[in-house]
Structure formats: C-alpha cells, structure tokens
Amino acid sequence: TPIDWRTMNVLSPVKSQMCGDCWANAGATVYEAAVAISRGTGPVEASVQEFINCAFTRNGCMGGSAQAAWKLANKFGGSLKKE
C-alpha cells in the first residue's frame, strides 16, 4: 500500500533555491524526512547552508550531488539541524 508522506506530518515546508544549491535542498529535505520518520516525530528542519558549507565536493552554490549530501548527513547527523 502506498504511503503519502505529505499526510504523515514528516515533511518540512518547501525551501527556496538561492543559487546552484538544488542538491543541498534535496539532500536536506530527504534528511529531514528520514529523521522525522525514524524518530516518529514531526518534521525537523535541517540547515541547507550547512550542507553547502560542509559538503565534501566543496562546490557549494556551484553544484553538488545527492551523494555528497548523504555522506555529509551520515557523518554529521544531528548537527545539521537548523537553530
């Protein structure tokens, strides 16, 4: 049976893309949902800027990849939450 995660209160609001950071927005959104699902809580908000600043590819606003975002999330986990 398909699950519509939009109705499960695990997705954060849509983010605005500021530069070539679509990869960071996508990575942050998936990370937020994964944390909310695993904890059984409402949505958490991750810092897209942390993904941009700390990604291993170091391309920031010049582009990146979903793989870089996931490596970052796996390494730093909870420290990516927006304050």
Salt bridges, closest charged atoms under 4 A:
ASP4 OD1 - ARG6 NE 2.87
GLU32 OE1 - LYS15 NZ 2.85
GLU45 OE2 - LYS82 NZ 3.52
